[in-house]
Amino acid sequence: METGIKAVVLAAGKGTRLRTEGVDLPKVLRQARGRALLDYVLSELSFLPREDIVLVVGYEREKVTAAYPDYLHAVQEPQRGTGHAVQCAREALAGFAGSVLVCYGDMPLLRRETYESLIATHRKEGNDCTLLSAVSDEELPYGRIVRRADGAFSHIVEDKDCTPEEKAIRELNVGVYVFEAGPLWEAIDQLQPNNAQGEYYLTDAPSYILSRGGKVGACPTCTPEEMLGVNTVEQLRQVEEIVGRREGR
């Protein structure tokens, strides 16, 4: 795949709910079947040159930078949400006017083909922002993708804010995006921490871009399995089981 795209991998989290006795590691360095979670992610992003990938680090960042010295790093300190994390990568992307893939270092099951399909959809549709989505019949605590009558993207509703009708929507927001750099930074500058956590949410960016006349789309090529992030010991075990199955063990 040609480039003209850079990636921002959010890898700053502590992973409080993953803490186990005797293990003191940032979340992305927790291991599944002998490999760090972040290692799986970077392996699937290997279609991009390493110099085009920025790791946003925070908690015990020295351990992450020591493990991955060949990648650019941006520091998020303190951690104030996903929008703030992307903002922290802005200096590392200074002067870049192409497309920016935003993804997570604790989502080890997302495949290269899924990232590439998101990028291809973004380019084909000429979007300013394209969200990766997944269709699932399970009741999962993800934001819902609300579409207009013509099928075009309308907005995201967080799970906790859903009406019963919105709760029934099966298309879920994975949290992985491709943005054009200009609209991304304009949206980042407008984010407000209007929530109980006082954080800046990247999920607010697509709606802002749309409100300014930009073009936003959703690419429903992610599987429910791929969208699993690791926040708990139970989820880490799930990931290990799926990786083992993929490897035929």
Secondary structure, DSSP 8 states (H G I E B T S, - for coil): ---SEEEEEEE----GGG-BTTB---GGG-EETTEEHHHHHHHHTTTS-GGGEEEEE-TTHHHHHHH-TTSEEEE-SS---HHHHHHHTTGGGTT--SEEEEEETT-TT--HHHHHHHHHHHHHHT-SEEEEEEE-SS--S--EEEE-TTS-EEEEE-GGG--HHHHT--EEEEEEEEEEHHHHHHHHHH----STT----TTHHHHHHHHTT--EEEEEEE-TTTT----SHHHHHHHHHHHHHHTT-
